[in-house]
Amino acid sequence: MKKILIEVCDFNTTFMIRLFFAMFLICSLSYSQTDCDIDLSTEDIVEMSNKKINICGKVEEVTTVGVVMGEPTFLNLNGLYPNQKITLIIWQSNLFKFKQGVDYFLQKKVRVTGKVESYRGKLQIIINEPSEIIVLD
């Protein structure tokens, strides 16, 4: 009888430890995917200029301008130009790093990590690496 009771207790302890770690892993992954300092759907970012932050928003427009030096690609978040909340810029020299292409981000909610800058009264973040823009949905 004691042996059966000990085996049941060992099984329950092992099961609970495994369950705890599984729940911890799931919670950690879900938190890291949506860890945003600013959600553009509900907040304004004017006060964030010159700060490195995480921003979440929806890419509503992707445009490449080949006649401008550096051939930038613009990803406009939460609005079409000129009414976007912020613009992400990927220079042509970095486009090769984005294996899926930049149109992949169109109409997707993303988390962007970078320094918010102001250019001609509009806010922007320059994206240099694919790891700086993560698709959330």
N, C-alpha and C positions, 0 to 999 in steps of 0.2 A: 504494500500500500504506500509506504514512504517513497519507494523508488518511482512509482507512477506519479506521485505528487511532485517530486523533484523534477522529473522530466517535463511535466506540464508547466511548472514554474520557469524552467530554462527555456522552453519553447516560447512562452508568453514574453519573457524578458527579451529574447532575441528578436521576436516579432516586433515588439514595441520600439526597440532601438532602430531597427530597419525602417519602420514606419516613420519615426521621428526624422531620420536623415532624409528620407524620400520627401517628406513634407517641407523640410528646410530647403532642399534643393529646388523644389518647385516654386516655393515662395521667393527664393533668391533670384531665380531666372525671370520670373514675372515682374519683380520689382526693377531689375536692371533694364528691362526692355522699355519701361515707361518712365524712367527716372528723368523728369523734366523740371528745370527751374521755372520755365515759362511754357504754358500751353496757349498757343496763339489763338485758339478758338474762344478763349475766355479772358485772356489778359493782354495788356499792352506792354510793349518792350522799350518804349522811348527812354526810360530810365536806365536801361541796360547797356547803353553805348559805351564802348571801350572796356567791356568786361567779357571774360570767357565764361560761357554758360552753356547749358543744355536747353534747347528749344524744341518743342513739338508742334508740328503743324502739317497741313496738307499741301502737297505740291500740286498747284493748279495750272502751272504753265511751265514749259521747257522751251527755251529759245536759244539758238546759237547765232552769234553775230560775227560773220566772217570778214566783214569790212573794218572791224576795229582791231587795233594792234593787240596781239595775244589771243585773238579769236575766243572771247569768253562765251561760256554757256551759262545762261541764267535760269535758275529754278525759282519761280515765284511762289511763295507760300501764302496761303489763305487770302487769295485774291489775284486777279489778273492785272498786268501792268496797265496803268500806273497806280492801281489801288491795292497792290500787294502789301502785306504787313512787313515782310522782309524778303530780300533776294539772296539766294545762295549763288555764288560764282565759282565755276570750275574753269580754270584756264585750259586752253587747248593742250598745253604741254603736260597736263595731268589727266586728260581724258582717257588715255590708254590704260590707266590703272582701274578704270571702271569697266570690268569685263562684260557685264550685262548691258552696258550702254546707259546713258543718262535718261533716256525715255522710259526706262524701267520704273523710275520714281514717279512718273506722271499719275496723278489721282490717287497717290498713296500717302498715308500718314507716316511721317518720318520723325526721328529724333536726330537733331543736329548738334554737334559739339563744336564750338568755335568762338572766336572773338567777334563781338558785334561792333561794326564800324558804321560811321555815317558818311555817305558820299552824296553830295548835292541834295541834302535834305532827306535822303532815303537810307534806310538801314540795310546792311548787307553783312554776310559772313562769307569769307573766302574758304572754300573746301579744297584741301590739298590731297587728302587720302580718303579712300572708300570707308575706312573705319570711322570717319567723322560724320557720316550720314547713315543711319540705320532705319530700315523699314519696320514699322510697328504693326501694320495690318496686312 
